[in-house]
């Protein structure tokens, strides 16, 4: 018996209760089912037997109040009434994993929802697991090609890095995720869609991900109509699946859309059990949940999980609480700009507002200097753009502005990219080196001839 099989059996024995615990429903208030005589720890899984509908509903222990155990159902609450029996199922929640997960679509509890039959599992992984030991975690030292030129050139991602994607609504976030899933140079992509509309799920799978991307992906879905515990659980299920493939020696891309909707679900849970709000209605448990999820991504001795976590910023406010907390946890962020999207510039990545905190450690010095030179060109042109557009700038007045004007057309060709186009990392960096060299050349400025009778 190998170590992984032994560990799986050990976990299964650990989560088995010594005896089945049962209680009774006392009352239902909002999203909470209060039960009596149910001594179970937080996170335990139970089932409620409805006498009215004669059906069972699974529920999760989320807290305690006086002598009552508080549950939140993972399904429809309709039919649950006082006196209904509640029985324990397990103290640890797990997801079935195995190589046959590739190409499958799971719900927020890890159950198949694509009509392709049950998962042929070889093991189980805990949904809520501890992050890797920070002392033993290997350093990030290898570039990960995303196939997206603006990311590879200006905010280079390393294998095992965790990076945020900050975006408002309707600026191309889903298209960018689909490109990352298809073109990133990893063996497996695990995608968690939280709080999405049902129509958008099918569109993402068929249009943005496509058959090529789906063949090497696992998709975990918890739509907006699902109960709050399911929406919170889905990213943890996806992370557990990614951990399985990482432990098998694979490099994994973990895409989560969105952190904000998971945080909103946790806010609903915290508010229902009486937790006091900390910032803009978000409870302290919400901010404690973020590092517990995101710290699980990264490198291990066997493989890596590179995490991309999208944050849906409200009103395009990049400093709202969830965006601010996420930036403090992750190793960089990519900002999608509505202004650039309105100009039809896709991907609408604001390069000057985006950063990768590991780029300087994984990119050769010459390429890093070239990338920084082009950032400087972008910044110079942005500062002078208004003057240029209204005709207030006189060519030759500032050599750096003249160089930026000369370089911008080709630089825009580098930045703009069709969703069906992928560029290898080496080719992207060659273009960066060539553009940086071009930007250093002196520009022959043709001054306008003076008007006769003026300028004396």
Secondary structure, 3 states (H helix, E strand, C coil): CCHHHHHHHHHHHHHCCCCCCEEEEEEEECCEEEEECCCCCCCCEEEEECCCCCCEEEEEEEEEECCEEEEEECCCCCCCCCCCEEEEEECCCEEEECHHHCCCEEECCCCECCCCCCCCCCEEEECCCCCCCCCCCCCCCCEECCCCHHHHHHCCEECCCEEEEEECCCCCHHHHHHHHHHHCCCCEEEEEEECCCHHHHHHHHHHHHHHHHHCCEEEEEECCCCCHHHHHHHHHHHHHHHHHHHHCCCEEEEEEECHHHHHHHHHHHHHHCCCCEEECCEEHHHHHHHHHHHCCCEECCCCEEEEEEEEECHHHCCCCHHHHHHHHHCCEEEEECHHHHHCCCCCCECHHHCEECCHHHHCCHHHHHHHHHHHHHHHHHHHHHHHHHCCCCCCCCCHHHHHHHHHHHHHHHHHCCCCCCCCCHHHHHHHHHHHHHHHCCCCCCCCCCCCCCCCC
